[in-house]
Amino acid sequence: MKTTRDTLLDLGEQAIRSRGFAGFSYADLARDAGIRKASVHHHFPAKADLGLALVERYATGLLTAFSEISANSANAGEAMRGAISLHRAALKDGTSACPCAALASDTALLDEPTRQALEATNDATKDWFEGVYRLAAEDGSLDMATNPASEAAATLALLQGAQLLAKASGSVSAFDDATATLSIKISG
């Protein structure tokens, strides 16, 4: 059975994905959860506590998803397709983005621990992409430059930026258009 804390994390993540960190209040969460605002504060004394818990929970799920993609991919190209699909799925119908992309423009509103957790999540994502590009250098399933670390940073920027474009336009096709060059690099 889902706990009130889990429900609040789910609602908070939905709000961040669609409206950003500044786009919701504890009153919104309390209303949506069917509880009193004081109960939200019981679980997360400050919005910063909620933000940090959300980023940490998202990071755990994201890294698990990357591990599953790696385990189920025959080569780097398949892994990249899986990562593109994962980021595309975060868009839902074009009204949402992954928490890392959604929080990128709200970093001035985040406390230091949450900013650090966001940065660590992005760094772990870049590390995963770097591993994909290193594998691609061996298996030839991606056309790439000679610097896996730079390719990884560019890929993360492209995927998160494409999510923001899609969210701004309300159309998943904006994501597809923006990531088409990345998909073209996939061989086979």
DRENTORLO-710653 format. One record per residue: residue number from 1; x, y, z of N, C-alpha, C in turn. Coordinates in pm, 1 decimal. Example, Ala and Ser with C-alpha at 12.3 -4.5 7.8 and 13.67 -1.06 7.14 Angstrom:
2
1 | 1319.0 | -569.0 | 780.0 | 1230.0 | -450.0 | 780.0 | 1320.0 | -330.0 | 780.0
2 | 1285.0 | -225.0 | 708.0 | 1367.0 | -106.0 | 714.0 | 1290.0 | 3.0 | 787.0
END
This chain:
188
1 | 84.8 | -119.0 | 0.0 | 0.0 | 0.0 | 0.0 | 88.9 | 124.8 | 0.0
2 | 51.0 | 221.8 | -79.5 | 128.8 | 344.0 | -91.5 | 112.1 | 430.6 | 33.4
3 | 224.2 | 480.9 | 83.4 | 221.3 | 567.8 | 200.6 | 186.8 | 710.8 | 159.4
4 | 148.9 | 792.0 | 256.5 | 122.1 | 933.4 | 230.0 | 247.2 | 1001.5 | 176.6
5 | 362.9 | 964.9 | 229.6 | 489.0 | 1022.5 | 182.7 | 510.0 | 990.3 | 35.2
6 | 486.8 | 864.5 | -3.8 | 501.3 | 825.9 | -143.9 | 402.0 | 900.6 | -232.8
7 | 279.8 | 915.4 | -184.7 | 179.4 | 990.4 | -260.5 | 224.8 | 1134.3 | -281.4
8 | 279.1 | 1195.4 | -175.9 | 326.6 | 1333.5 | -187.3 | 444.2 | 1343.4 | -284.2
9 | 533.7 | 1244.7 | -280.1 | 645.0 | 1243.8 | -375.7 | 593.3 | 1229.0 | -518.8
10 | 496.1 | 1142.0 | -538.9 | 437.9 | 1124.9 | -672.6 | 374.5 | 1254.9 | -721.5
11 | 295.9 | 1316.3 | -636.0 | 229.5 | 1441.7 | -673.7 | 330.4 | 1553.7 | -697.0
12 | 431.8 | 1560.0 | -611.6 | 535.6 | 1661.6 | -629.0 | 611.2 | 1642.1 | -759.4
13 | 642.3 | 1516.9 | -791.7 | 713.5 | 1490.1 | -917.1 | 627.3 | 1527.5 | -1037.7
14 | 499.6 | 1493.6 | -1032.7 | 409.6 | 1531.4 | -1141.9 | 406.4 | 1682.9 | -1158.4
15 | 401.3 | 1753.5 | -1047.4 | 396.9 | 1900.3 | -1052.7 | 526.3 | 1957.7 | -1110.2
16 | 639.8 | 1905.3 | -1067.0 | 768.1 | 1953.4 | -1119.1 | 778.0 | 1923.7 | -1267.8
17 | 740.3 | 1804.4 | -1308.4 | 747.4 | 1766.8 | -1450.2 | 663.5 | 1858.9 | -1538.1
18 | 548.1 | 1900.7 | -1488.3 | 458.1 | 1981.1 | -1571.7 | 466.6 | 2131.5 | -1545.9
19 | 495.9 | 2172.0 | -1422.0 | 491.4 | 2315.4 | -1389.2 | 621.5 | 2371.8 | -1333.6
20 | 720.3 | 2286.8 | -1305.2 | 844.6 | 2334.7 | -1247.0 | 834.5 | 2347.0 | -1096.1
21 | 947.2 | 2376.7 | -1033.2 | 954.1 | 2381.5 | -887.4 | 870.8 | 2495.8 | -829.5
22 | 866.5 | 2607.3 | -899.4 | 791.2 | 2722.5 | -849.3 | 642.8 | 2713.0 | -881.8
23 | 604.3 | 2615.7 | -962.9 | 467.7 | 2608.7 | -1013.0 | 368.4 | 2536.3 | -925.0
24 | 406.3 | 2501.5 | -803.5 | 312.8 | 2436.1 | -713.2 | 346.3 | 2472.4 | -569.7
25 | 247.6 | 2455.4 | -483.8 | 264.6 | 2486.0 | -341.2 | 223.4 | 2364.9 | -258.0
26 | 250.1 | 2374.0 | -130.5 | 205.9 | 2268.5 | -40.9 | 53.5 | 2263.5 | -35.0
27 | -12.6 | 2376.6 | -52.5 | -159.1 | 2377.2 | -56.5 | -208.1 | 2293.3 | -174.8
28 | -138.3 | 2303.6 | -288.7 | -173.9 | 2221.5 | -405.4 | -157.6 | 2073.1 | -373.8
29 | -44.1 | 2037.4 | -313.6 | -19.2 | 1897.2 | -279.5 | -123.3 | 1845.4 | -180.7
30 | -154.2 | 1925.2 | -79.5 | -252.3 | 1884.2 | 20.7 | -388.2 | 1860.9 | -44.4
31 | -429.1 | 1952.7 | -130.6 | -557.3 | 1937.7 | -200.3 | -558.2 | 1809.8 | -284.5
32 | -452.5 | 1790.3 | -362.6 | -447.4 | 1674.6 | -452.4 | -436.6 | 1541.5 | -377.1
33 | -374.2 | 1545.1 | -260.8 | -360.2 | 1422.9 | -180.4 | -480.0 | 1400.3 | -88.9
34 | -564.5 | 1502.4 | -75.1 | -679.9 | 1489.9 | 12.9 | -643.0 | 1492.9 | 159.4
35 | -539.1 | 1570.5 | 192.3 | -494.8 | 1582.0 | 331.0 | -481.4 | 1729.8 | 366.4
36 | -451.8 | 1756.0 | 491.8 | -430.3 | 1894.2 | 534.8 | -287.4 | 1937.2 | 501.8
37 | -269.0 | 2066.8 | 483.3 | -136.6 | 2120.6 | 452.4 | -37.1 | 2087.2 | 563.2
38 | -82.5 | 2085.5 | 686.4 | 5.9 | 2050.8 | 798.7 | 61.0 | 1909.1 | 783.3
39 | -15.6 | 1821.6 | 722.6 | 31.9 | 1684.7 | 700.1 | 144.3 | 1681.1 | 597.6
40 | 139.3 | 1767.7 | 499.5 | 248.6 | 1776.4 | 402.0 | 375.5 | 1819.0 | 475.6
41 | 362.0 | 1920.3 | 560.7 | 477.2 | 1969.3 | 638.8 | 529.7 | 1862.6 | 735.0
42 | 442.7 | 1774.3 | 779.3 | 487.6 | 1666.1 | 866.6 | 588.1 | 1576.3 | 793.5
43 | 560.4 | 1547.5 | 667.7 | 647.9 | 1460.1 | 589.1 | 767.4 | 1534.0 | 530.6
44 | 746.6 | 1658.5 | 492.8 | 852.1 | 1741.4 | 432.8 | 842.0 | 1880.8 | 494.0
45 | 917.7 | 1905.9 | 602.7 | 904.3 | 2032.7 | 674.1 | 915.8 | 2156.3 | 584.0
46 | 1000.8 | 2150.4 | 483.7 | 1016.6 | 2263.0 | 390.6 | 1013.3 | 2209.2 | 247.9
47 | 980.9 | 2295.9 | 154.5 | 976.0 | 2255.4 | 14.2 | 1112.3 | 2205.9 | -32.6
48 | 1218.9 | 2258.9 | 26.3 | 1353.4 | 2212.2 | -6.2 | 1369.7 | 2064.3 | 28.2
49 | 1309.4 | 2020.3 | 137.2 | 1315.7 | 1879.0 | 175.8 | 1245.3 | 1791.7 | 71.8
50 | 1132.2 | 1840.1 | 25.0 | 1059.1 | 1768.1 | -78.8 | 1141.3 | 1764.2 | -207.7
51 | 1198.5 | 1878.2 | -247.0 | 1278.4 | 1883.8 | -369.9 | 1395.1 | 1786.7 | -366.6
52 | 1465.6 | 1781.5 | -256.1 | 1579.7 | 1690.6 | -244.3 | 1533.2 | 1544.9 | -251.4
53 | 1427.2 | 1511.8 | -181.1 | 1375.6 | 1374.4 | -183.2 | 1331.1 | 1334.9 | -323.5
54 | 1271.4 | 1428.5 | -395.2 | 1227.3 | 1400.0 | -532.2 | 1344.8 | 1373.5 | -624.9
55 | 1447.5 | 1456.7 | -617.6 | 1563.9 | 1438.3 | -704.9 | 1633.4 | 1307.0 | -671.2
56 | 1648.3 | 1277.3 | -543.1 | 1715.0 | 1152.3 | -503.6 | 1635.1 | 1030.3 | -550.2
57 | 1504.5 | 1035.1 | -534.3 | 1421.5 | 922.1 | -578.8 | 1426.2 | 908.1 | -731.0
58 | 1419.4 | 1020.2 | -801.6 | 1425.1 | 1014.8 | -947.7 | 1559.5 | 958.8 | -993.6
59 | 1667.6 | 1002.1 | -930.8 | 1801.3 | 954.0 | -968.0 | 1811.0 | 802.8 | -953.4
60 | 1758.0 | 750.4 | -844.8 | 1760.4 | 605.9 | -823.1 | 1685.6 | 533.3 | -934.7
61 | 1569.3 | 580.5 | -969.0 | 1490.9 | 519.0 | -1075.8 | 1556.7 | 532.3 | -1211.8
62 | 1616.1 | 647.1 | -1237.5 | 1682.3 | 671.4 | -1366.1 | 1802.4 | 579.1 | -1382.9
63 | 1884.3 | 568.5 | -1279.9 | 2001.8 | 482.0 | -1289.2 | 1962.6 | 335.1 | -1301.4
64 | 1853.3 | 297.2 | -1237.0 | 1801.8 | 161.4 | -1254.0 | 1756.9 | 139.4 | -1398.2
65 | 1688.7 | 237.2 | -1454.6 | 1644.7 | 226.7 | -1594.4 | 1764.1 | 215.8 | -1688.4
66 | 1869.1 | 294.9 | -1663.0 | 1989.0 | 286.3 | -1747.4 | 2054.0 | 148.3 | -1735.3
67 | 2057.1 | 93.6 | -1615.2 | 2113.4 | -40.7 | -1596.7 | 2034.4 | -144.3 | -1675.0
68 | 1902.7 | -132.5 | -1671.2 | 1818.0 | -225.2 | -1746.3 | 1838.8 | -209.3 | -1897.0
69 | 1851.4 | -86.1 | -1943.0 | 1876.9 | -62.5 | -2085.4 | 2009.1 | -127.7 | -2124.8
70 | 2111.3 | -107.6 | -2043.8 | 2242.3 | -168.0 | -2072.8 | 2233.6 | -319.5 | -2077.2
71 | 2165.3 | -377.0 | -1980.6 | 2155.7 | -522.6 | -1972.1 | 2077.7 | -583.0 | -2088.7
72 | 1984.1 | -506.8 | -2143.8 | 1897.8 | -558.8 | -2249.6 | 1937.6 | -513.3 | -2389.8
73 | 2052.1 | -448.5 | -2403.1 | 2095.6 | -397.7 | -2533.2 | 2212.7 | -479.3 | -2584.4
74 | 2202.9 | -518.9 | -2708.9 | 2309.6 | -599.1 | -2770.8 | 2431.0 | -515.1 | -2807.4
75 | 2410.4 | -383.4 | -2822.7 | 2520.9 | -295.8 | -2860.1 | 2490.7 | -152.7 | -2816.7
76 | 2584.0 | -63.4 | -2842.0 | 2569.6 | 76.6 | -2801.1 | 2452.8 | 144.2 | -2871.5
77 | 2431.2 | 111.4 | -2997.6 | 2319.8 | 171.1 | -3071.6 | 2186.3 | 138.3 | -3007.8
78 | 2168.7 | 13.0 | -2967.0 | 2044.7 | -25.2 | -2898.9 | 2031.8 | 46.2 | -2765.0
79 | 2141.5 | 60.2 | -2693.8 | 2137.9 | 132.4 | -2566.6 | 2097.6 | 278.2 | -2588.6
80 | 2151.7 | 339.7 | -2693.2 | 2116.1 | 478.7 | -2722.5 | 1968.5 | 489.1 | -2759.8
81 | 1918.8 | 395.8 | -2838.6 | 1774.9 | 395.8 | -2871.6 | 1691.3 | 386.6 | -2744.0
82 | 1735.9 | 302.6 | -2650.0 | 1664.4 | 289.4 | -2523.3 | 1664.4 | 419.1 | -2444.2
83 | 1777.2 | 488.3 | -2443.4 | 1786.4 | 615.9 | -2370.1 | 1699.6 | 722.9 | -2435.6
84 | 1698.3 | 726.0 | -2567.9 | 1612.7 | 822.1 | -2638.2 | 1466.2 | 792.8 | -2605.6
85 | 1428.0 | 667.1 | -2609.1 | 1290.2 | 628.3 | -2577.0 | 1253.4 | 664.9 | -2433.8
86 | 1346.7 | 643.7 | -2342.1 | 1323.2 | 678.1 | -2201.9 | 1296.3 | 828.1 | -2187.0
87 | 1377.9 | 909.8 | -2252.0 | 1358.8 | 1054.7 | -2243.1 | 1232.4 | 1099.9 | -2316.8
88 | 1199.6 | 1033.3 | -2425.4 | 1077.4 | 1067.0 | -2499.2 | 954.1 | 1033.5 | -2415.6
89 | 957.8 | 919.6 | -2346.3 | 844.0 | 877.2 | -2264.5 | 814.2 | 976.6 | -2152.3
90 | 914.9 | 1049.1 | -2107.3 | 894.5 | 1147.1 | -2000.0 | 803.4 | 1261.4 | -2044.2
91 | 788.2 | 1278.9 | -2173.9 | 707.7 | 1389.2 | -2226.8 | 558.0 | 1366.6 | -2213.4
92 | 519.3 | 1241.7 | -2196.4 | 377.5 | 1204.0 | -2199.4 | 317.6 | 1257.9 | -2328.9
93 | 229.8 | 1354.8 | -2323.8 | 167.8 | 1409.6 | -2444.5 | 227.2 | 1545.3 | -2483.0
94 | 345.5 | 1574.8 | -2433.4 | 409.4 | 1703.2 | -2462.1 | 390.4 | 1805.6 | -2351.8
95 | 334.3 | 1764.2 | -2240.3 | 309.0 | 1857.5 | -2130.1 | 401.2 | 1834.7 | -2010.9
96 | 498.9 | 1747.7 | -2027.1 | 582.1 | 1706.2 | -1915.4 | 727.1 | 1696.3 | -1960.7
97 | 817.8 | 1690.1 | -1865.5 | 960.2 | 1666.8 | -1892.7 | 1017.5 | 1591.2 | -1773.9
98 | 1133.9 | 1530.4 | -1793.3 | 1196.0 | 1463.1 | -1679.9 | 1231.4 | 1568.4 | -1573.7
99 | 1236.0 | 1530.2 | -1447.1 | 1266.3 | 1627.5 | -1342.6 | 1398.6 | 1701.6 | -1362.7
100 | 1500.1 | 1635.0 | -1417.0 | 1628.0 | 1704.5 | -1437.8 | 1613.7 | 1818.1 | -1538.2
101 | 1543.7 | 1793.2 | -1646.6 | 1521.4 | 1898.8 | -1746.2 | 1429.7 | 2006.2 | -1688.7
102 | 1323.2 | 1964.1 | -1621.0 | 1227.1 | 2059.3 | -1566.2 | 1290.3 | 2149.3 | -1460.7
103 | 1383.0 | 2095.7 | -1382.5 | 1446.0 | 2174.5 | -1276.3 | 1563.3 | 2259.3 | -1326.5
104 | 1608.4 | 2234.2 | -1447.4 | 1724.8 | 2307.3 | -1499.6 | 1704.9 | 2458.4 | -1496.4
105 | 1585.8 | 2503.0 | -1529.9 | 1561.8 | 2647.5 | -1530.7 | 1523.5 | 2701.1 | -1393.1
106 | 1505.7 | 2612.9 | -1297.1 | 1467.5 | 2653.9 | -1161.5 | 1582.0 | 2644.6 | -1061.3
107 | 1705.4 | 2627.8 | -1107.9 | 1814.7 | 2605.4 | -1012.9 | 1832.4 | 2720.1 | -913.9
108 | 1799.2 | 2841.1 | -953.5 | 1811.3 | 2954.1 | -860.2 | 1713.0 | 2941.9 | -744.2
109 | 1609.0 | 2862.5 | -762.0 | 1508.1 | 2843.9 | -657.0 | 1539.5 | 2727.2 | -564.6
110 | 1639.5 | 2647.2 | -601.9 | 1671.6 | 2526.6 | -526.2 | 1777.0 | 2554.9 | -420.3
111 | 1767.6 | 2484.8 | -308.8 | 1870.6 | 2497.2 | -206.4 | 1995.4 | 2419.8 | -252.1
112 | 2105.5 | 2441.4 | -183.6 | 2232.5 | 2381.8 | -224.7 | 2229.9 | 2228.6 | -228.4
113 | 2175.7 | 2159.9 | -128.0 | 2173.6 | 2013.5 | -136.6 | 2094.6 | 1962.2 | -258.3
114 | 1984.9 | 2027.9 | -292.3 | 1906.3 | 1984.7 | -407.7 | 1980.5 | 2014.1 | -537.1
115 | 2045.6 | 2129.8 | -545.5 | 2127.4 | 2161.3 | -664.7 | 2238.5 | 2057.7 | -680.8
116 | 2301.7 | 2021.3 | -570.6 | 2408.9 | 1921.2 | -577.0 | 2354.5 | 1784.3 | -620.5
117 | 2237.9 | 1747.6 | -570.5 | 2177.5 | 1619.6 | -609.6 | 2139.8 | 1621.2 | -757.8
118 | 2090.3 | 1733.6 | -806.1 | 2057.3 | 1748.4 | -947.5 | 2183.5 | 1737.0 | -1032.7
119 | 2288.4 | 1804.4 | -990.8 | 2416.1 | 1797.8 | -1062.7 | 2472.0 | 1655.0 | -1060.8
120 | 2462.4 | 1587.9 | -948.5 | 2511.3 | 1450.2 | -938.9 | 2431.7 | 1357.1 | -1030.9
121 | 2302.0 | 1380.9 | -1041.1 | 2218.9 | 1300.0 | -1130.3 | 2259.3 | 1323.6 | -1275.5
122 | 2280.0 | 1449.1 | -1311.4 | 2324.6 | 1479.1 | -1448.0 | 2463.3 | 1421.2 | -1474.5
123 | 2551.1 | 1426.8 | -1375.9 | 2684.8 | 1368.9 | -1392.2 | 2677.0 | 1217.3 | -1410.8
124 | 2590.9 | 1151.3 | -1333.2 | 2575.4 | 1006.1 | -1347.4 | 2518.1 | 971.3 | -1484.3
125 | 2428.8 | 1054.9 | -1534.2 | 2372.2 | 1033.8 | -1667.0 | 2479.9 | 1050.0 | -1773.6
126 | 2561.0 | 1153.9 | -1760.3 | 2671.1 | 1172.6 | -1855.9 | 2768.4 | 1055.1 | -1849.9
127 | 2795.5 | 1005.4 | -1729.6 | 2884.4 | 889.3 | -1715.9 | 2827.6 | 768.7 | -1790.6
128 | 2695.5 | 748.1 | -1778.8 | 2633.3 | 635.2 | -1848.6 | 2646.9 | 652.7 | -1999.9
129 | 2616.2 | 773.9 | -2048.1 | 2630.1 | 799.4 | -2192.3 | 2775.2 | 783.6 | -2237.2
130 | 2869.5 | 825.2 | -2155.1 | 3010.4 | 807.6 | -2190.5 | 3042.4 | 659.2 | -2207.0
131 | 2988.3 | 577.1 | -2117.9 | 3007.3 | 433.0 | -2130.9 | 2947.8 | 379.7 | -2260.6
132 | 2834.0 | 433.4 | -2299.2 | 2772.0 | 392.6 | -2425.7 | 2862.7 | 429.4 | -2542.6
133 | 2918.5 | 549.6 | -2539.4 | 3007.5 | 591.5 | -2648.7 | 3137.8 | 512.2 | -2648.7
134 | 3186.1 | 474.8 | -2532.3 | 3307.1 | 389.9 | -2527.5 | 3277.0 | 252.0 | -2588.6
135 | 3158.7 | 198.7 | -2557.3 | 3117.9 | 72.4 | -2617.9 | 3103.8 | 88.5 | -2769.3
136 | 3050.0 | 201.5 | -2811.8 | 3032.6 | 226.4 | -2955.2 | 3166.6 | 230.9 | -3028.5
137 | 3269.0 | 278.2 | -2960.0 | 3402.2 | 280.2 | -3021.8 | 3449.9 | 138.0 | -3050.6
138 | 3401.5 | 43.2 | -2971.3 | 3438.4 | -97.3 | -2990.7 | 3346.3 | -168.8 | -3090.3
139 | 3215.1 | -143.5 | -3079.3 | 3121.9 | -222.4 | -3161.5 | 3077.0 | -152.8 | -3289.8
140 | 3109.8 | -25.0 | -3305.7 | 3079.1 | 46.4 | -3428.7 | 2931.4 | 73.1 | -3452.9
141 | 2848.0 | 61.0 | -3350.5 | 2703.7 | 77.2 | -3369.3 | 2656.0 | 222.2 | -3362.3
142 | 2746.6 | 314.3 | -3333.0 | 2715.2 | 457.7 | -3334.0 | 2824.8 | 529.9 | -3410.3
143 | 2784.7 | 625.3 | -3493.2 | 2883.1 | 715.7 | -3550.7 | 2912.9 | 818.8 | -3442.7
144 | 3040.3 | 844.4 | -3418.8 | 3072.3 | 933.4 | -3308.2 | 3203.1 | 1005.7 | -3332.7
145 | 3223.1 | 1109.5 | -3255.3 | 3349.8 | 1180.2 | -3255.9 | 3449.2 | 1097.1 | -3174.4
146 | 3564.2 | 1151.0 | -3150.7 | 3668.3 | 1075.0 | -3080.7 | 3672.8 | 1100.2 | -2931.0
147 | 3578.9 | 1176.8 | -2878.7 | 3581.7 | 1210.1 | -2737.5 | 3450.8 | 1166.6 | -2670.5
148 | 3444.9 | 1047.0 | -2612.4 | 3320.8 | 998.2 | -2550.7 | 3264.7 | 1091.8 | -2442.4
149 | 3351.0 | 1156.8 | -2365.5 | 3302.2 | 1246.6 | -2259.6 | 3228.7 | 1366.7 | -2319.5
150 | 3283.3 | 1423.7 | -2426.1 | 3217.6 | 1537.3 | -2492.7 | 3087.5 | 1493.1 | -2558.8
151 | 3089.5 | 1377.4 | -2623.3 | 2968.5 | 1323.7 | -2686.1 | 2860.2 | 1301.5 | -2580.5
152 | 2899.9 | 1250.9 | -2464.7 | 2803.9 | 1225.1 | -2357.1 | 2739.8 | 1354.4 | -2308.6
153 | 2820.2 | 1457.1 | -2287.0 | 2766.3 | 1586.4 | -2242.6 | 2672.7 | 1645.3 | -2347.5
154 | 2711.9 | 1635.3 | -2473.8 | 2628.2 | 1687.6 | -2581.9 | 2497.2 | 1610.3 | -2592.1
155 | 2502.4 | 1479.6 | -2573.2 | 2381.7 | 1397.0 | -2581.2 | 2284.9 | 1432.6 | -2469.7
156 | 2336.2 | 1448.5 | -2347.9 | 2249.5 | 1487.1 | -2237.1 | 2185.5 | 1623.0 | -2264.6
157 | 2265.4 | 1718.4 | -2312.0 | 2212.6 | 1851.6 | -2342.5 | 2105.8 | 1843.6 | -2451.5
158 | 2131.0 | 1762.7 | -2552.4 | 2035.1 | 1748.3 | -2661.8 | 1903.5 | 1688.0 | -2611.6
159 | 1910.7 | 1581.8 | -2534.3 | 1788.6 | 1515.9 | -2487.9 | 1708.3 | 1603.9 | -2392.3
160 | 1776.6 | 1669.0 | -2299.2 | 1703.7 | 1756.4 | -2206.6 | 1650.1 | 1880.3 | -2278.4
161 | 1730.2 | 1936.1 | -2366.9 | 1683.3 | 2051.7 | -2443.9 | 1566.2 | 2016.0 | -2533.0
162 | 1571.3 | 1898.2 | -2593.8 | 1460.7 | 1853.0 | -2678.6 | 1332.5 | 1835.7 | -2597.1
163 | 1346.3 | 1789.1 | -2473.3 | 1228.9 | 1778.4 | -2386.8 | 1168.5 | 1916.0 | -2361.1
164 | 1254.5 | 2013.8 | -2333.9 | 1203.6 | 2149.0 | -2306.5 | 1136.0 | 2209.0 | -2428.9
165 | 1192.8 | 2185.3 | -2548.2 | 1128.7 | 2231.9 | -2671.7 | 991.4 | 2168.4 | -2689.0
166 | 984.2 | 2038.8 | -2666.6 | 856.6 | 1967.7 | -2681.0 | 754.7 | 2018.0 | -2580.0
167 | 800.2 | 2039.7 | -2457.2 | 708.9 | 2088.6 | -2353.6 | 660.4 | 2229.9 | -2386.3
168 | 751.1 | 2314.0 | -2434.4 | 713.4 | 2451.7 | -2468.6 | 612.5 | 2455.5 | -2582.9
169 | 627.3 | 2363.7 | -2677.7 | 535.3 | 2362.0 | -2791.6 | 413.2 | 2274.4 | -2766.5
170 | 420.1 | 2190.9 | -2661.9 | 310.4 | 2099.0 | -2634.6 | 300.7 | 1986.7 | -2735.7
171 | 414.3 | 1959.5 | -2802.0 | 413.1 | 1858.8 | -2907.9 | 535.4 | 1768.8 | -2898.3
172 | 511.9 | 1639.2 | -2889.6 | 620.5 | 1542.5 | -2883.5 | 702.0 | 1543.9 | -3012.3
173 | 641.6 | 1586.6 | -3121.2 | 714.3 | 1589.5 | -3248.6 | 833.7 | 1684.7 | -3242.4
174 | 828.2 | 1785.8 | -3158.7 | 943.8 | 1875.2 | -3142.6 | 1062.9 | 1798.3 | -3085.8
175 | 1037.4 | 1704.8 | -2995.8 | 1142.9 | 1619.6 | -2942.5 | 1199.4 | 1531.9 | -3054.0
176 | 1110.6 | 1470.8 | -3129.4 | 1153.8 | 1383.1 | -3238.4 | 1238.1 | 1459.0 | -3340.8
177 | 1195.9 | 1580.0 | -3375.4 | 1271.8 | 1661.7 | -3471.0 | 1410.6 | 1695.1 | -3416.4
178 | 1415.4 | 1733.0 | -3289.4 | 1543.1 | 1772.8 | -3228.8 | 1638.6 | 1656.4 | -3212.3
179 | 1586.0 | 1537.8 | -3187.9 | 1672.8 | 1422.1 | -3164.4 | 1698.4 | 1340.3 | -3291.1
180 | 1642.9 | 1382.5 | -3402.6 | 1660.9 | 1306.7 | -3527.1 | 1808.0 | 1293.5 | -3564.8
181 | 1887.7 | 1398.2 | -3540.8 | 2029.7 | 1389.3 | -3575.7 | 2099.9 | 1285.9 | -3489.4
182 | 2058.8 | 1273.1 | -3365.8 | 2117.1 | 1171.9 | -3278.5 | 2078.2 | 1032.8 | -3326.2
183 | 1952.0 | 1017.1 | -3363.1 | 1906.1 | 886.9 | -3412.7 | 1976.0 | 848.1 | -3541.9
184 | 2005.9 | 945.2 | -3626.4 | 2074.5 | 916.5 | -3752.6 | 2213.3 | 861.4 | -3726.7
185 | 2274.1 | 899.9 | -3616.8 | 2408.7 | 851.0 | -3584.0 | 2410.7 | 703.4 | -3548.7
186 | 2294.0 | 646.7 | -3516.4 | 2286.8 | 506.2 | -3476.7 | 2295.7 | 419.9 | -3602.0
187 | 2391.3 | 330.8 | -3602.7 | 2408.5 | 239.7 | -3716.8 | 2330.3 | 111.1 | -3692.0
188 | 2277.4 | 55.0 | -3796.8 | 2212.0 | -76.5 | -3787.6 | 2075.5 | -77.8 | -3733.8
END
